Amino acid sequence: MASKFAGGSGLFAATVQADIDDRMAKACEELVEIHRLRDIAAKKAAEEAKTNKTGNKNAKVYVNSAKRGTAIGKKDDKRGVAEESDDSGADEDDFLNDPELERIRLARIAKLKKLQEQRKRGFGEYREIIESEFLKEVTSLKHVVCHFYHDEFQRCKIVDEKLRKIAQAHREVKFIRLNVQKAQFMVQKLHVKTLPTIVLFTDGVAKDRIVGFDELGGRDVFPTRFLELRIKMGGLILDESEFGTYPDDVVEEPDDSDEELIY
């Protein structure tokens, strides 16, 4: 290939031509190396493209990092389970040490103890007492209902049945019964002249009394709730029981199935 620098004559010209040829050879070698490196880069890019679904030449590092991250993630997951277990244990400790729950637990224990104490003292029951126990019974508690009864009086038996049910529904009040034949002193002291008589005591003082059935409908058959409401009027019961507490709360509807059909 002819060079644009060719020409001249003599030794100088030969020297110049040799220098030019040398530079051209080096330039050709450099150009060949450049093309070789480009070919290598292209092959690497093609190989990377096969393993890198994103098509981004620079994403391989992120893909590899993601793969390593998956492995790390597995370890982290295991560690996370342990951490979650630790957290759940901490949550359980927090749950057990919750001051509000502790307050509720202590209140429940106190309530159970109170119920046990009340049961020992006769609350929730309808008990028979004797005259010598009377003053102690009515003065040691705030609210006491005492039924003065006679064994042979049918209406006294009706009151017994209803007071027994009311006593179970109202543990805040003590319900007792006293046989008038065995308590003549207290009968005279309290001027009990008609049976049945129910005396309502508050702080040991007779505040009210229910004599006979006049205030309960005047008949032998009446709902237990009537007597409960009457005791509530005397201030001994704060809240009446839920409807359905007593069997006679439910009024049976008449059965029309046996009625004759009129055509």
Residue pairs with C-beta under 8 A, 6 or more apart in sequence:
3 17
3 20
3 21
3 24
5 16
5 17
5 20
6 17
7 13
8 16
45 57
48 57
48 60
49 55
49 57
51 60
51 63
52 59
52 60
52 63
54 63
95 101
115 123
115 124
115 171
118 124
118 171
119 125
121 141
121 174
122 137
122 174
122 176
123 171
123 172
123 173
123 174
124 167
124 168
124 171
125 167
125 168
125 175
126 160
126 163
126 164
126 167
126 175
126 176
126 177
127 175
127 176
127 177
128 176
128 177
128 178
128 179
129 137
129 176
129 177
129 178
130 178
130 182
130 183
131 178
131 182
131 183
131 185
131 186
134 146
134 178
134 183
134 186
137 144
137 146
137 174
137 176
138 144
138 146
138 201
138 204
139 203
139 204
141 174
142 202
142 203
143 172
143 173
143 174
143 200
143 201
143 202
143 236
144 173
144 174
144 175
144 176
144 200
144 201
145 163
145 173
145 174
145 175
145 176
145 198
145 199
145 200
145 201
145 231
145 236
146 176
146 177
146 178
146 198
146 199
146 201
147 156
147 159
147 160
147 163
147 175
147 176
147 177
147 178
147 196
147 197
147 198
148 177
148 178
148 180
148 183
148 187
148 190
148 192
148 195
148 196
148 197
148 198
148 199
149 156
149 159
149 160
149 177
149 178
149 179
149 180
149 195
149 196
150 156
150 179
150 180
150 181
150 195
151 179
151 181
153 195
153 196
154 220
155 195
155 196
155 212
155 213
155 220
156 195
156 196
158 220
159 196
159 198
159 227
160 177
162 224
162 227
163 175
163 177
163 198
163 227
164 175
165 224
165 245
165 246
165 247
166 175
166 224
166 227
166 228
166 231
167 173
167 175
169 228
169 241
169 245
169 246
170 228
170 237
170 241
172 237
172 238
173 231
173 236
173 237
178 186
180 187
180 192
180 195
186 192
190 199
190 206
192 199
194 211
194 212
195 212
196 211
196 212
197 209
197 210
197 211
197 212
198 209
198 210
198 211
198 231
199 206
199 208
199 209
200 206
200 207
200 208
200 209
200 210
200 231
200 234
200 235
200 236
201 207
202 235
202 236
207 234
207 235
208 233
208 234
208 235
210 216
210 227
210 230
210 231
210 234
213 219
213 220
213 222
215 230
216 222
216 226
216 227
216 230
217 226
223 246
223 248
223 249
224 246
224 247
224 248
224 249
225 240
225 241
225 246
225 248
225 249
228 237
228 240
228 241
228 246
229 240
231 237
232 238
232 240
243 249
244 250
